[in-house]
Amino acid sequence: MIKEVSAISGYGRQASSANRKGAEGKFADALQQELSRGEGRQVAFSKHAMARAEERGIQVTDTLLDRLTSSVERAEAKGATNILALDRSLAFIINVPNNRVITTMSQDEMKENIFTNIDGAVIL
């Protein structure tokens, strides 16, 4: 009888150890995936912003996306939540926590607008 109990309890330790290793591996995989996602996190355009960019003839290039992503990273480091990213001919309102461009406008439209509900500005 004693042998049977030790055989069963030994089995339980092996299974528990195997489950722990599997859980640790899954956690490590999930952590690595999340870290990778953060590194390559690029800004996205809302449907509204994409529609505005198209109707205003603003080309969303990889270079522009990189510049916007960089501006979001800098703003995030300063604690900003809604920024105006601005260059000579374009303006973008970006929600920093969601990494999302809310709207965009060209130089002509900037002249007539007042920017509200922003807590930071970044020159591109």
N, CA, C and O atoms as a DFTB+ gen file, in Angstrom:
496 C
 N C O
     1  1       0.814      -1.189       0.000
     2  2       0.000       0.000       0.000
     3  2       0.857       1.253       0.000
     4  3       0.542       2.216      -0.698
     5  1       1.922       1.256       0.762
     6  2       2.790       2.426       0.831
     7  2       3.448       2.684      -0.516
     8  3       3.595       3.836      -0.924
     9  1       3.840       1.629      -1.205
    10  2       4.458       1.797      -2.510
    11  2       3.502       2.459      -3.490
    12  3       3.921       3.298      -4.287
    13  1       2.254       2.103      -3.447
    14  2       1.281       2.693      -4.357
    15  2       1.128       4.187      -4.115
    16  3       1.041       4.961      -5.068
    17  1       1.094       4.604      -2.849
    18  2       0.942       6.013      -2.520
    19  2       2.157       6.792      -2.988
    20  3       2.004       7.870      -3.563
    21  1       3.358       6.282      -2.760
    22  2       4.554       7.006      -3.188
    23  2       4.630       7.066      -4.711
    24  3       5.107       8.053      -5.272
    25  1       4.169       6.029      -5.373
    26  2       4.169       6.042      -6.833
    27  2       3.213       7.116      -7.348
    28  3       3.514       7.821      -8.311
    29  1       2.066       7.227      -6.700
    30  2       1.096       8.235      -7.110
    31  2       1.620       9.630      -6.794
    32  3       1.530      10.519      -7.640
    33  1       2.157       9.842      -5.612
    34  2       2.627      11.186      -5.264
    35  2       3.841      11.568      -6.106
    36  3       4.010      12.746      -6.422
    37  1       4.693      10.610      -6.479
    38  2       5.810      10.900      -7.374
    39  2       5.315      11.334      -8.744
    40  3       5.883      12.234      -9.362
    41  1       4.268      10.696      -9.210
    42  2       3.688      11.051     -10.499
    43  2       3.158      12.490     -10.450
    44  3       3.330      13.260     -11.395
    45  1       2.528      12.827      -9.359
    46  2       1.971      14.172      -9.210
    47  2       3.054      15.235      -9.266
    48  3       2.847      16.298      -9.852
    49  1       4.198      14.967      -8.668
    50  2       5.293      15.949      -8.694
    51  2       5.823      16.124     -10.104
    52  3       6.120      17.245     -10.516
    53  1       5.945      15.043     -10.846
    54  2       6.438      15.145     -12.211
    55  2       5.456      15.914     -13.088
    56  3       5.863      16.761     -13.882
    57  1       4.196      15.629     -12.949
    58  2       3.191      16.320     -13.749
    59  2       3.161      17.794     -13.386
    60  3       3.072      18.657     -14.260
    61  1       3.235      18.076     -12.104
    62  2       3.219      19.466     -11.661
    63  2       4.429      20.210     -12.191
    64  3       4.310      21.356     -12.623
    65  1       5.584      19.579     -12.166
    66  2       6.806      20.197     -12.690
    67  2       6.686      20.443     -14.187
    68  3       7.104      21.490     -14.680
    69  1       6.124      19.495     -14.904
    70  2       5.940      19.651     -16.348
    71  2       4.957      20.772     -16.646
    72  3       5.174      21.555     -17.570
    73  1       3.878      20.858     -15.874
    74  2       2.901      21.939     -16.064
    75  2       3.535      23.298     -15.797
    76  3       3.274      24.265     -16.513
    77  1       4.366      23.366     -14.763
    78  2       5.032      24.623     -14.419
    79  2       5.953      25.063     -15.551
    80  3       5.971      26.240     -15.911
    81  1       6.711      24.137     -16.111
    82  2       7.614      24.473     -17.208
    83  2       6.818      24.940     -18.429
    84  3       7.222      25.877     -19.119
    85  1       5.697      24.287     -18.688
    86  2       4.849      24.692     -19.805
    87  2       4.266      26.080     -19.591
    88  3       4.209      26.884     -20.521
    89  1       3.834      26.363     -18.368
    90  2       3.271      27.681     -18.051
    91  2       4.345      28.754     -18.147
    92  3       4.093      29.850     -18.649
    93  1       5.552      28.434     -17.663
    94  2       6.645      29.404     -17.743
    95  2       6.990      29.704     -19.201
    96  3       7.260      30.850     -19.558
    97  1       6.979      28.669     -20.035
    98  2       7.259      28.855     -21.452
    99  2       6.197      29.704     -22.125
   100  3       6.514      30.562     -22.949
   101  1       4.932      29.470     -21.778
   102  2       3.838      30.252     -22.349
   103  2       3.944      31.713     -21.900
   104  3       3.744      32.631     -22.696
   105  1       4.260      31.916     -20.625
   106  2       4.407      33.278     -20.125
   107  2       5.563      33.982     -20.822
   108  3       5.434      35.137     -21.227
   109  1       6.680      33.300     -20.962
   110  2       7.846      33.890     -21.626
   111  2       7.519      34.245     -23.074
   112  3       7.930      35.294     -23.569
   113  1       6.783      33.372     -23.744
   114  2       6.375      33.653     -25.132
   115  2       5.462      34.874     -25.196
   116  3       5.627      35.736     -26.059
   117  1       4.500      34.942     -24.281
   118  2       3.564      36.073     -24.263
   119  2       4.299      37.372     -23.941
   120  3       4.021      38.410     -24.542
   121  1       5.232      37.318     -22.999
   122  2       6.019      38.501     -22.643
   123  2       6.853      38.971     -23.821
   124  3       6.891      40.166     -24.115
   125  1       7.509      38.066     -24.486
   126  2       8.329      38.419     -25.651
   127  2       7.476      39.013     -26.759
   128  3       7.884      39.975     -27.409
   129  1       6.302      38.451     -26.977
   130  2       5.398      38.960     -28.010
   131  2       4.965      40.385     -27.670
   132  3       4.920      41.246     -28.548
   133  1       4.652      40.631     -26.418
   134  2       4.221      41.966     -25.999
   135  2       5.358      42.974     -26.122
   136  3       5.138      44.112     -26.536
   137  1       6.567      42.562     -25.767
   138  2       7.724      43.448     -25.900
   139  2       7.994      43.763     -27.366
   140  3       8.313      44.902     -27.708
   141  1       7.869      42.777     -28.221
   142  2       8.072      42.991     -29.653
   143  2       7.020      43.925     -30.212
   144  3       7.321      44.767     -31.058
   145  1       5.804      43.785     -29.754
   146  2       4.718      44.639     -30.224
   147  2       4.988      46.091     -29.843
   148  3       4.724      46.997     -30.634
   149  1       5.511      46.320     -28.644
   150  2       5.813      47.674     -28.199
   151  2       6.922      48.319     -29.006
   152  3       6.879      49.522     -29.268
   153  1       7.922      47.532     -29.408
   154  2       9.045      48.073     -30.166
   155  2       8.617      48.528     -31.558
   156  3       9.050      49.581     -32.026
   157  1       7.784      47.755     -32.210
   158  2       7.392      48.064     -33.565
   159  2       6.052      48.771     -33.643
   160  3       5.414      48.782     -34.695
   161  1       5.632      49.348     -32.560
   162  2       4.321      49.983     -32.482
   163  2       4.299      51.264     -33.295
   164  3       4.952      52.243     -32.934
   165  1       3.571      51.262     -34.361
   166  2       3.498      52.417     -35.228
   167  2       2.127      53.058     -35.082
   168  3       1.147      52.385     -34.762
   169  1       2.065      54.356     -35.318
   170  2       0.779      55.028     -35.230
   171  2      -0.170      54.474     -36.286
   172  3       0.246      54.036     -37.359
   173  1      -1.431      54.506     -35.956
   174  2      -2.476      54.085     -36.884
   175  2      -3.394      55.279     -37.125
   176  3      -3.488      56.177     -36.289
   177  1      -4.053      55.285     -38.243
   178  2      -4.986      56.349     -38.573
   179  2      -6.406      55.869     -38.305
   180  3      -6.774      54.754     -38.674
   181  1      -7.192      56.712     -37.665
   182  2      -8.609      56.401     -37.510
   183  2      -9.268      56.483     -38.890
   184  3      -8.681      57.014     -39.833
   185  1     -10.472      55.962     -38.999
   186  2     -11.190      56.034     -40.281
   187  2     -11.380      57.491     -40.689
   188  3     -11.231      57.843     -41.859
   189  1     -11.708      58.325     -39.721
   190  2     -11.896      59.761     -39.988
   191  2     -10.609      60.381     -40.524
   192  3     -10.634      61.120     -41.507
   193  1      -9.495      60.081     -39.881
   194  2      -8.211      60.653     -40.305
   195  2      -7.826      60.163     -41.700
   196  3      -7.312      60.939     -42.506
   197  1      -8.069      58.888     -41.992
   198  2      -7.759      58.365     -43.327
   199  2      -8.624      59.034     -44.392
   200  3      -8.147      59.358     -45.480
   201  1      -9.894      59.236     -44.069
   202  2     -10.787      59.899     -45.019
   203  2     -10.322      61.332     -45.263
   204  3     -10.314      61.794     -46.404
   205  1      -9.937      62.036     -44.204
   206  2      -9.450      63.414     -44.341
   207  2      -8.151      63.459     -45.140
   208  3      -7.969      64.338     -45.982
   209  1      -7.262      62.527     -44.884
   210  2      -5.993      62.491     -45.616
   211  2      -6.249      62.276     -47.107
   212  3      -5.632      62.928     -47.949
   213  1      -7.148      61.371     -47.424
   214  2      -7.456      61.089     -48.835
   215  2      -8.084      62.299     -49.525
   216  3      -7.677      62.677     -50.623
   217  1      -9.070      62.897     -48.875
   218  2      -9.748      64.027     -49.525
   219  2      -8.865      65.266     -49.599
   220  3      -9.108      66.149     -50.422
   221  1      -7.846      65.343     -48.753
   222  2      -6.946      66.490     -48.758
   223  2      -5.653      66.216     -49.512
   224  3      -4.764      67.066     -49.553
   225  1      -5.546      65.049     -50.100
   226  2      -4.377      64.707     -50.909
   227  2      -3.106      64.502     -50.104
   228  3      -2.006      64.719     -50.614
   229  1      -3.243      64.090     -48.862
   230  2      -2.075      63.848     -48.002
   231  2      -1.662      62.391     -48.165
   232  3      -2.448      61.479     -47.907
   233  1      -0.424      62.182     -48.594
   234  2       0.089      60.831     -48.789
   235  2       0.669      60.307     -47.479
   236  3       1.551      60.927     -46.885
   237  1       0.170      59.173     -47.046
   238  2       0.650      58.537     -45.823
   239  2       1.750      57.558     -46.224
   240  3       1.479      56.418     -46.601
   241  1       3.001      58.025     -46.137
   242  2       4.153      57.213     -46.532
   243  2       4.790      56.579     -45.304
   244  3       4.472      56.944     -44.173
   245  1       5.687      55.634     -45.530
   246  2       6.426      55.014     -44.422
   247  2       7.238      56.062     -43.669
   248  3       7.341      56.010     -42.444
   249  1       7.812      57.005     -44.399
   250  2       8.603      58.062     -43.767
   251  2       7.726      58.903     -42.849
   252  3       8.123      59.222     -41.728
   253  1       6.548      59.259     -43.316
   254  2       5.621      60.040     -42.489
   255  2       5.215      59.252     -41.256
   256  3       5.192      59.798     -40.152
   257  1       4.892      57.970     -41.429
   258  2       4.519      57.134     -40.288
   259  2       5.651      57.053     -39.267
   260  3       5.399      57.091     -38.062
   261  1       6.883      56.944     -39.730
   262  2       8.029      56.905     -38.823
   263  2       8.166      58.216     -38.052
   264  3       8.447      58.208     -36.853
   265  1       7.969      59.330     -38.732
   266  2       8.059      60.636     -38.074
   267  2       6.947      60.808     -37.044
   268  3       7.185      61.328     -35.954
   269  1       5.745      60.377     -37.381
   270  2       4.626      60.471     -36.444
   271  2       4.840      59.553     -35.241
   272  3       4.558      59.935     -34.105
   273  1       5.337      58.351     -35.495
   274  2       5.620      57.415     -34.408
   275  2       6.663      57.991     -33.468
   276  3       6.525      57.891     -32.249
   277  1       7.695      58.589     -34.018
   278  2       8.729      59.219     -33.208
   279  2       8.151      60.358     -32.369
   280  3       8.512      60.514     -31.203
   281  1       7.257      61.151     -32.957
   282  2       6.666      62.259     -32.208
   283  2       5.801      61.737     -31.062
   284  3       5.776      62.334     -29.986
   285  1       5.097      60.633     -31.282
   286  2       4.278      60.041     -30.229
   287  2       5.163      59.526     -29.094
   288  3       4.840      59.714     -27.922
   289  1       6.269      58.883     -29.436
   290  2       7.184      58.374     -28.411
   291  2       7.750      59.509     -27.564
   292  3       7.844      59.390     -26.342
   293  1       8.125      60.603     -28.210
   294  2       8.662      61.755     -27.471
   295  2       7.592      62.382     -26.590
   296  3       7.864      62.758     -25.449
   297  1       6.381      62.496     -27.113
   298  2       5.285      63.081     -26.337
   299  2       4.910      62.193     -25.155
   300  3       4.611      62.685     -24.066
   301  1       4.929      60.893     -25.378
   302  2       4.608      59.942     -24.315
   303  2       5.622      60.047     -23.178
   304  3       5.258      59.954     -22.006
   305  1       6.879      60.239     -23.520
   306  2       7.931      60.382     -22.515
   307  2       7.708      61.620     -21.644
   308  3       8.145      61.660     -20.494
   309  1       7.033      62.619     -22.190
   310  2       6.745      63.854     -21.447
   311  2       5.380      63.813     -20.767
   312  3       5.018      64.751     -20.056
   313  1       4.623      62.746     -20.974
   314  2       3.333      62.596     -20.316
   315  2       2.155      63.195     -21.068
   316  3       1.075      63.334     -20.494
   317  1       2.331      63.552     -22.333
   318  2       1.236      64.126     -23.115
   319  2       0.245      63.041     -23.518
   320  3       0.611      61.879     -23.698
   321  1      -1.008      63.440     -23.655
   322  2      -2.030      62.472     -24.068
   323  2      -2.633      62.791     -25.435
   324  3      -2.979      61.871     -26.177
   325  1      -2.763      64.041     -25.776
   326  2      -3.273      64.449     -27.091
   327  2      -2.357      65.532     -27.629
   328  3      -2.209      66.591     -27.018
   329  1      -1.746      65.266     -28.771
   330  2      -0.759      66.206     -29.298
   331  2      -1.121      66.702     -30.685
   332  3      -1.904      66.094     -31.415
   333  1      -0.522      67.821     -31.011
   334  2      -0.535      68.355     -32.358
   335  2       0.857      68.100     -32.915
   336  3       1.834      68.661     -32.420
   337  1       0.957      67.264     -33.936
   338  2       2.226      67.022     -34.620
   339  2       2.204      67.887     -35.867
   340  3       1.294      67.782     -36.690
   341  1       3.199      68.734     -36.003
   342  2       3.139      69.793     -36.993
   343  2       4.425      69.878     -37.793
   344  3       5.520      69.805     -37.236
   345  1       4.286      70.032     -39.109
   346  2       5.433      70.397     -39.939
   347  2       5.012      71.587     -40.794
   348  3       3.960      72.176     -40.546
   349  1       5.793      71.945     -41.772
   350  2       5.499      73.154     -42.559
   351  2       4.165      73.107     -43.279
   352  3       3.499      74.133     -43.416
   353  1       3.768      71.938     -43.740
   354  2       2.562      71.884     -44.566
   355  2       1.462      70.968     -44.044
   356  3       0.385      70.921     -44.638
   357  1       1.694      70.240     -42.956
   358  2       0.713      69.286     -42.449
   359  2       0.576      69.394     -40.938
   360  3       1.514      69.767     -40.234
   361  1      -0.624      69.055     -40.456
   362  2      -0.868      68.985     -39.015
   363  2      -1.648      67.715     -38.719
   364  3      -2.525      67.317     -39.485
   365  1      -1.322      67.090     -37.608
   366  2      -1.979      65.858     -37.197
   367  2      -2.329      65.970     -35.720
   368  3      -1.483      66.343     -34.906
   369  1      -3.567      65.650     -35.371
   370  2      -3.950      65.530     -33.973
   371  2      -3.859      64.045     -33.656
   372  3      -4.472      63.215     -34.327
   373  1      -3.078      63.717     -32.613
   374  2      -2.812      62.314     -32.293
   375  2      -3.133      62.032     -30.834
   376  3      -2.725      62.776     -29.943
   377  1      -3.870      60.950     -30.599
   378  2      -4.110      60.467     -29.246
   379  2      -2.939      59.553     -28.900
   380  3      -2.782      58.479     -29.480
   381  1      -2.127      59.988     -27.956
   382  2      -0.876      59.299     -27.634
   383  2      -1.105      57.918     -27.017
   384  3      -0.493      56.954     -27.478
   385  1      -1.966      57.771     -25.984
   386  2      -2.121      56.433     -25.383
   387  2      -2.591      55.367     -26.367
   388  3      -2.214      54.202     -26.242
   389  1      -3.408      55.753     -27.344
   390  2      -3.917      54.789     -28.321
   391  2      -3.101      54.740     -29.597
   392  3      -3.383      53.941     -30.491
   393  1      -2.067      55.609     -29.687
   394  2      -1.212      55.634     -30.884
   395  2      -2.042      55.834     -32.147
   396  3      -1.801      55.181     -33.162
   397  1      -3.013      56.732     -32.083
   398  2      -3.945      56.875     -33.188
   399  2      -4.050      58.328     -33.632
   400  3      -4.265      59.231     -32.824
   401  1      -3.891      58.531     -34.952
   402  2      -4.109      59.837     -35.550
   403  2      -5.612      60.051     -35.617
   404  3      -6.343      59.246     -36.193
   405  1      -6.065      61.155     -35.018
   406  2      -7.494      61.449     -34.953
   407  2      -7.955      62.222     -36.183
   408  3      -9.001      61.928     -36.761
   409  1      -7.158      63.217     -36.572
   410  2      -7.474      63.970     -37.772
   411  2      -6.206      64.575     -38.346
   412  3      -5.173      64.636     -37.681
   413  1      -6.297      65.010     -39.559
   414  2      -5.157      65.595     -40.248
   415  2      -5.637      66.748     -41.112
   416  3      -6.786      66.767     -41.555
   417  1      -4.760      67.700     -41.347
   418  2      -5.121      68.829     -42.205
   419  2      -3.911      69.367     -42.929
   420  3      -2.770      69.183     -42.506
   421  1      -4.188      70.031     -44.022
   422  2      -3.132      70.626     -44.839
   423  2      -2.869      72.057     -44.379
   424  3      -3.550      72.577     -43.495
   425  1      -1.880      72.675     -44.990
   426  2      -1.457      74.021     -44.618
   427  2      -2.600      75.036     -44.772
   428  3      -2.794      75.881     -43.898
   429  1      -3.337      74.960     -45.846
   430  2      -4.435      75.904     -46.072
   431  2      -5.487      75.810     -44.967
   432  3      -6.012      76.834     -44.530
   433  1      -5.794      74.619     -44.520
   434  2      -6.808      74.434     -43.477
   435  2      -6.301      74.845     -42.098
   436  3      -7.097      75.207     -41.231
   437  1      -4.995      74.793     -41.886
   438  2      -4.436      75.180     -40.592
   439  2      -4.642      76.656     -40.305
   440  3      -4.787      77.047     -39.146
   441  1      -4.656      77.469     -41.327
   442  2      -4.765      78.917     -41.155
   443  2      -6.065      79.313     -40.473
   444  3      -6.101      80.296     -39.733
   445  1      -7.116      78.570     -40.707
   446  2      -8.427      78.932     -40.191
   447  2      -8.833      78.157     -38.946
   448  3      -9.946      78.344     -38.455
   449  1      -7.976      77.302     -38.423
   450  2      -8.357      76.442     -37.307
   451  2      -7.714      76.855     -35.992
   452  3      -6.612      77.402     -35.945
   453  1      -8.439      76.574     -34.952
   454  2      -7.936      76.698     -33.588
   455  2      -7.833      75.266     -33.072
   456  3      -8.779      74.488     -33.196
   457  1      -6.691      74.921     -32.497
   458  2      -6.487      73.573     -31.995
   459  2      -6.818      73.548     -30.509
   460  3      -6.197      74.250     -29.711
   461  1      -7.802      72.733     -30.150
   462  2      -8.211      72.620     -28.760
   463  2      -8.035      71.187     -28.282
   464  3      -7.801      70.279     -29.080
   465  1      -8.149      70.995     -26.989
   466  2      -8.062      69.676     -26.368
   467  2      -6.757      68.963     -26.662
   468  3      -6.733      67.741     -26.810
   469  1      -5.668      69.721     -26.748
   470  2      -4.349      69.110     -26.857
   471  2      -3.547      69.534     -25.640
   472  3      -3.789      70.594     -25.064
   473  1      -2.603      68.711     -25.258
   474  2      -1.750      69.068     -24.132
   475  2      -0.281      69.037     -24.506
   476  3       0.597      68.995     -23.644
   477  1      -0.029      69.057     -25.805
   478  2       1.356      69.106     -26.269
   479  2       1.413      69.316     -27.770
   480  3       0.454      69.047     -28.493
   481  1       2.536      69.792     -28.211
   482  2       2.780      69.972     -29.640
   483  2       4.186      69.463     -29.931
   484  3       5.113      69.656     -29.145
   485  1       4.320      68.808     -31.079
   486  2       5.607      68.281     -31.498
   487  2       5.849      68.754     -32.930
   488  3       4.992      68.604     -33.800
   489  1       7.021      69.323     -33.157
   490  2       7.395      69.737     -34.497
   491  2       8.040      68.537     -35.172
   492  3       8.994      67.961     -34.649
   493  1       7.518      68.163     -36.332
   494  2       8.028      66.985     -37.046
   495  2       9.341      67.268     -37.725
   496  3       9.906      66.384     -38.369
